[in-house]
Amino acid sequence: MEEDAAEDLAGRGIDDDEAVRLAAAGERKREAAGDGDHRDDAGAGGLVERRGSVRGRKRGEAVEDDDDQGRRAGDYEDAHDDDGDLQKPHARPDVGSPTRVPHPIAPMSHPFRIVAPPEAAGQRADKFLAGAIGSLSRTRVKALILAGHASRDAERLSDPAEAVRAEACYALELPPPEPARPEAQAIPLAILYEDRELIVLDKPAGLVVHPAPGNRDGTLVNALLAHAGGSLGGIGGVLRPGIVHRLDKDTSGVMVIAKTEAAEAALAGEFQARTIERAYLALCWGVPGTMEGEFAGAIGRDPRERKRMAVRVGGKPALTRYRVVKAWGGALALLECRLGTGRTHQIRVHLAHAGHPLVGDPVYLRRVPAAAKSLPEGLRRRCLDFPRQALHAARLGFRHPASGQALAFETAPAADLALLIAALDEGGR
């Protein structure tokens, strides 16, 4: 979904203990099913113009944006050539000899062992181990403990909340990742950047992100397994790409994919903290009353049609900021949209609720807009026949999960949307 809300199990109303129980159940059933816990996202960002370009700002320089979030960015002229500057994995201790230094290490398929230092006494065991390992989330460590993969002084550790005992030797076994269930399929991808930790790509319109009923194959996940299957780390115990945010099938634009569990956790944290820089281009019917503004309205499931979202009482708070980039009379406007929150279909719902549905939107455009009457017949028909929602994720900026380097990626609208905008420009002369 284009607004990619960063909502994990807890965000969907499942408390921490229940989330852990479900995760542990997943560990015990790994042969039957892969880990499907993916997150959505939200963020804000500036508009872009060049396809596949990369740029950044000086690291440490605060940047103010519409989310009131300070950004840090860096000089990054050519991200593709900078792999050598990325942070190297932390050297892990000899697993045969316990260490007293709880620093982050790379995940391994045999036991990690550590002697708890005096200052760790009294901490929760799962929190202590997650901090010592560094590349696993606390929820993942909890699940491993509950699944029987942890010990204290060679005795099984079964309670994630047990207080750490100073000088005790803790061990955590990380089972080898299970093969990914989706089939790897050679599908062309427009890769903007790739290194050991992540992949950034320009998703075309029409490509589904996840396998699901009705779309079992031919998805972005299938394509990523074929493209990077050999370099993927085990994420949640499964060899799979880490999908930390999504775009709807018919929304085009920039996406970042994690290749390791540590990268997935770091990127998901950025999305949840709303420190991701994002901008969308949206072609809508009519022109908002002000050149800049915002739409604020709680979004929830439409009680009459469960596949639709709606602005409604009892929904989750949602905020979309916009700027009119250009307008064609009173008929159409190209907006730059930035997200203050991240709800399902947020841009599409807010614009439709405000009386400015997206051109081509198959869900939220229900009738011929009155604004269409002011267009010449040919252009009117071309806009009404546009086969998908006219929405493009134009910019994505984030901090590299390993190096901390600020990265920003920009792409131009997909060819069909670019041609429609060009036709509007030509017809408006």
C-alpha positions in Angstrom: 0.0 0.0 0.0 1.3 3.4 -1.0 1.1 5.1 2.5 2.9 2.1 4.0 1.9 2.5 7.7 4.6 1.3 10.0 2.2 -0.9 12.0 3.5 -4.2 13.4 1.6 -6.6 15.6 1.5 -4.2 18.5 0.3 -1.4 16.2 -2.6 -3.6 15.2 -3.9 -3.9 18.7 -1.9 -7.0 19.8 -0.1 -6.5 23.0 3.6 -7.3 23.5 3.0 -10.7 25.2 0.5 -11.8 22.6 2.9 -10.7 19.8 5.7 -12.8 21.5 3.4 -15.8 21.8 2.5 -15.6 18.1 6.1 -15.2 17.2 7.1 -18.2 19.3 4.3 -20.2 17.6 5.8 -19.3 14.3 9.2 -20.6 15.4 7.7 -24.0 16.3 5.8 -24.1 12.9 8.6 -22.8 10.7 8.4 -25.9 8.5 4.8 -25.2 7.7 5.0 -21.5 7.1 7.6 -18.7 6.7 7.7 -15.5 8.8 5.2 -13.1 7.3 5.5 -10.3 9.7 6.0 -7.3 7.5 5.7 -3.7 8.4 4.2 -0.6 6.7 5.6 2.8 6.9 5.1 6.5 6.7 7.3 9.5 6.3 7.9 12.8 4.4 10.2 14.2 1.8 11.0 16.5 -1.0 10.0 16.4 -4.7 12.3 14.8 -7.3 12.8 14.9 -11.0 15.7 12.6 -12.2 15.1 8.9 -12.5 17.5 6.8 -10.5 19.5 9.8 -9.1 21.0 9.7 -5.7 21.9 12.6 -3.5 22.4 13.6 0.1 23.4 16.3 2.5 26.2 16.8 5.0 26.0 14.3 7.8 25.0 16.0 11.0 23.2 18.8 9.3 19.6 19.1 10.6 17.0 19.6 8.0 13.5 20.8 8.8 10.6 19.3 6.9 6.8 19.1 7.1 6.9 16.3 9.6 8.7 18.5 12.1 11.4 15.8 12.2 15.0 16.9 12.0 16.8 15.0 9.2 20.5 14.2 8.9 21.9 13.8 5.5 25.3 13.4 3.9 27.4 14.0 0.8 26.6 10.9 -1.3 27.4 11.5 -4.9 27.4 7.9 -6.1 25.9 5.4 -3.7 26.6 2.6 -6.1 30.3 3.0 -5.7 30.4 3.4 -2.0 30.1 -0.2 -0.7 33.6 0.0 0.7 32.7 2.8 3.0 29.8 0.9 4.6 30.2 -0.2 8.1 31.8 -3.7 8.4 30.0 -6.3 10.4 31.1 -6.4 14.1 33.7 -9.0 14.8 31.9 -11.7 16.7 33.4 -13.5 19.7 34.7 -17.1 19.5 31.5 -19.1 20.2 33.6 -21.7 21.9 34.8 -19.3 24.6 32.4 -17.1 26.5 33.0 -13.4 26.4 32.2 -10.6 28.8 31.9 -7.9 26.2 28.2 -7.6 25.1 28.7 -5.8 21.8 26.7 -6.3 18.6 27.7 -9.3 16.6 26.6 -10.9 13.3 23.9 -13.6 13.6 25.1 -17.2 13.5 23.6 -20.7 13.1 25.4 -22.1 16.1 25.2 -21.0 19.8 26.1 -17.5 20.8 27.6 -17.5 24.3 28.2 -14.7 26.8 29.0 -14.4 30.5 26.7 -11.8 32.0 28.8 -8.9 33.5 27.8 -7.6 37.0 26.1 -4.5 35.5 23.7 -6.7 33.6 22.3 -8.3 36.7 18.5 -7.9 37.1 17.8 -7.2 33.4 15.3 -9.2 31.5 17.1 -12.1 29.8 15.6 -11.4 26.4 16.5 -7.7 26.6 20.1 -8.6 27.7 20.6 -11.1 24.9 19.1 -8.9 22.2 21.4 -6.1 23.3 24.4 -8.4 23.4 23.8 -9.9 20.0 22.8 -6.6 18.4 21.4 -8.1 15.1 18.2 -9.6 16.5 15.1 -7.8 17.8 14.0 -8.4 21.4 10.8 -10.0 20.0 12.8 -12.4 18.0 15.0 -13.3 21.0 11.8 -13.9 23.0 10.5 -16.2 20.4 13.7 -18.2 20.3 13.7 -18.5 24.1 10.1 -19.7 24.2 10.9 -22.2 21.4 13.7 -23.7 23.5 16.8 -22.3 21.9 18.3 -20.6 24.9 20.1 -21.7 28.0 21.7 -20.4 31.2 24.6 -22.3 32.6 23.8 -25.2 30.3 20.2 -25.5 31.6 17.3 -24.5 29.4 16.2 -20.9 29.7 12.4 -20.9 29.3 11.3 -17.5 30.7 12.2 -14.4 28.6 11.5 -12.2 31.6 13.8 -14.0 34.0 16.3 -11.7 35.7 19.9 -12.0 34.5 22.3 -13.5 36.9 25.8 -12.0 37.0 28.6 -14.3 36.0 26.0 -16.8 34.5 26.8 -18.1 31.0 24.0 -17.6 28.6 23.7 -19.3 25.2 21.3 -18.7 22.4 21.1 -20.9 19.4 20.0 -19.4 16.1 18.6 -22.2 13.9 19.6 -22.2 10.2 17.1 -20.1 8.2 14.4 -22.1 6.5 14.2 -21.8 2.7 11.8 -19.2 1.5 8.4 -20.6 0.6 7.7 -18.3 -2.4 9.4 -19.5 -5.6 12.3 -17.4 -7.0 11.3 -16.0 -10.4 13.5 -14.1 -12.8 11.5 -10.8 -13.2 13.3 -7.7 -14.4 13.9 -5.1 -11.6 15.0 -1.5 -11.9 17.7 -1.5 -9.1 18.8 1.9 -8.0 21.3 0.8 -5.3 22.3 -2.5 -3.6 24.9 -3.5 -1.0 25.2 -6.2 1.6 22.4 -4.8 3.7 19.7 -3.5 1.4 18.3 -3.0 -2.1 16.6 0.2 -3.4 14.5 -0.2 -6.5 12.0 1.6 -8.6 8.8 -0.6 -8.5 6.8 -0.5 -11.7 3.0 -0.1 -11.6 1.3 -3.4 -11.9 3.7 -5.4 -9.7 2.3 -6.9 -6.5 4.7 -6.7 -3.6 3.7 -9.9 -1.7 2.4 -13.3 -2.8 -1.2 -13.6 -1.7 -4.4 -15.3 -2.8 -4.9 -14.4 -6.4 -1.2 -13.4 -6.7 0.7 -16.5 -5.7 3.7 -15.7 -8.0 5.0 -13.0 -10.3 5.4 -10.6 -7.3 8.2 -8.4 -6.1 9.2 -11.0 -3.5 9.5 -13.7 -6.1 11.7 -11.4 -8.2 13.9 -10.4 -5.2 14.4 -14.1 -4.3 15.8 -14.7 -7.8 17.8 -11.5 -7.9 19.4 -11.7 -4.4 18.5 -15.1 -3.0 22.2 -16.0 -2.5 22.9 -12.9 -0.5 19.9 -12.8 1.7 20.3 -13.4 5.5 17.8 -15.2 7.6 15.1 -12.8 8.5 12.8 -14.1 11.2 14.3 -17.6 10.6 13.4 -17.6 6.9 15.5 -16.8 3.8 13.5 -13.9 2.5 13.7 -10.2 1.6 12.7 -7.9 4.4 9.7 -5.9 3.2 9.6 -2.9 5.6 7.1 -0.9 3.6 4.8 -1.5 0.6 3.3 0.2 -2.4 0.0 -0.9 -3.8 0.1 -3.0 -7.0 -0.7 0.0 -9.2 1.4 2.6 -7.4 4.9 3.0 -8.9 8.0 4.3 -7.2 10.9 4.0 -4.9 11.1 1.1 -2.3 13.9 -0.1 0.0 14.2 -3.8 0.8 16.3 -5.2 3.7 18.6 -8.1 3.0 19.5 -8.9 6.7 17.6 -9.1 9.9 19.6 -6.2 11.4 18.8 -4.0 8.4 15.1 -4.9 8.6 15.0 -3.9 12.2 16.8 -0.7 11.7 14.8 0.4 8.7 11.5 -0.6 10.4 12.5 1.6 13.3 13.1 4.6 11.0 9.6 4.1 9.5 8.0 3.9 12.9 9.9 7.0 14.1 8.7 8.9 11.0 12.3 9.8 10.1 12.0 8.5 6.6 11.9 11.2 3.9 9.2 10.5 1.4 7.3 12.4 -1.3 4.5 11.2 -3.6 3.3 12.7 -6.9 -0.5 12.5 -7.2 -2.6 13.6 -10.2 -6.1 14.4 -8.9 -9.4 15.8 -10.3 -10.1 19.4 -9.5 -7.8 21.8 -7.7 -7.6 22.3 -3.9 -8.6 25.6 -2.6 -5.1 26.6 -1.5 -1.7 26.0 -3.1 -0.5 24.4 0.1 -2.4 22.8 2.9 -3.2 19.6 4.6 -6.0 17.0 5.0 -6.6 15.7 8.5 -9.2 13.0 9.0 -9.2 9.8 11.0 -9.1 6.8 8.7 -10.6 3.3 9.3 -12.3 0.5 7.4 -15.4 1.5 5.5 -18.2 -0.3 7.4 -20.1 -0.8 4.1 -17.2 -2.1 2.1 -14.4 -3.8 4.0 -11.9 -3.5 1.1 -12.2 0.2 1.2 -10.9 2.7 3.8 -12.8 5.9 4.7 -12.6 9.0 6.8 -14.7 8.1 9.8 -15.3 8.5 13.5 -13.3 6.0 15.4 -10.6 5.6 12.8 -6.9 6.2 13.4 -5.7 9.8 13.2 -4.2 10.6 9.8 -2.5 13.7 8.3 -1.6 14.4 4.7 0.2 17.6 3.6 0.2 18.7 0.0 1.5 21.3 -2.3 0.1 22.1 -5.8 2.9 21.5 -8.3 0.9 22.5 -11.3 -2.8 22.8 -12.4 -4.7 22.6 -15.6 -7.5 25.2 -15.2 -9.9 23.9 -12.6 -9.9 20.4 -14.1 -6.8 18.7 -12.7 -3.9 19.3 -10.4 -0.5 17.6 -9.8 0.2 17.5 -6.1 3.3 16.7 -4.1 2.0 14.8 -1.0 3.8 14.2 2.2 2.7 12.0 5.0 2.3 13.0 8.6 1.0 9.5 9.4 0.9 6.3 7.5 -2.5 4.7 7.1 -3.8 2.3 4.5 -4.6 4.2 1.2 -4.1 7.4 3.1 -3.4 9.8 0.2 -6.2 8.2 -1.9 -8.7 8.4 0.9 -7.9 11.9 2.0 -8.0 13.3 -1.6 -11.3 11.5 -2.4 -12.8 12.7 0.9 -11.9 16.2 0.0 -13.5 15.9 -3.4 -10.3 15.5 -5.4 -10.0 11.7 -6.1 -7.0 10.5 -8.0 -7.2 10.1 -11.7 -7.8 6.4 -12.5 -8.4 5.3 -8.9 -10.4 2.0 -9.3 -11.6 2.1 -5.6 -12.2 5.7 -4.6 -13.3 7.3 -8.0 -16.9 6.2 -8.3 -18.4 8.7 -10.9 -17.3 11.1 -13.6 -16.0 14.2 -11.7 -17.7 17.5 -12.5 -14.2 18.9 -13.1 -13.8 16.7 -16.1 -16.4 18.7 -18.1 -13.9 21.6 -18.6 -11.4 19.4 -20.5 -11.5 18.9 -24.3 -13.2 15.7 -25.3 -9.9 13.9 -26.2 -8.1 14.7 -23.0 -11.2 14.1 -20.9 -11.6 10.6 -22.3 -7.9 9.9 -21.9 -8.0 10.9 -18.2 -11.2 9.0 -17.5 -9.7 5.9 -19.2 -6.4 6.0 -17.3 -6.1 2.4 -16.0 -4.7 2.9 -12.5 -4.5 5.4 -9.7 -2.2 8.2 -10.8 0.2 8.0 -7.9 4.0 7.7 -7.8 6.4 7.4 -4.8 8.9 9.9 -6.1 11.4 10.2 -3.3 12.8 8.1 -0.5 15.4 9.2 2.0 16.7 7.3 5.0 19.9 6.5 7.0 21.8 3.4 6.0 21.2 0.8 8.7 24.9 -0.2 9.0 26.9 3.0 8.2 24.4 5.7 9.3 25.0 7.4 6.0 22.1 9.5 4.8 20.8 8.3 1.4 18.1 9.8 -0.9 16.7 8.2 -4.1 14.6 9.9 -6.7 12.6 8.6 -9.7 10.5 10.3 -12.3 6.8 9.2 -12.8 6.3 5.9 -14.7 6.0 6.2 -18.5 2.1 6.1 -18.6 1.7 8.8 -16.0 4.5 10.9 -17.6 2.8 10.7 -21.0 -0.6 11.7 -19.5 1.0 14.8 -17.9 2.7 15.7 -21.1 -0.6 15.4 -23.0 -2.2 17.7 -20.5 0.6 20.2 -20.9 0.2 20.1 -24.7 -3.6 20.3 -24.6 -3.5 23.2 -22.2 -1.5 25.5 -24.5 
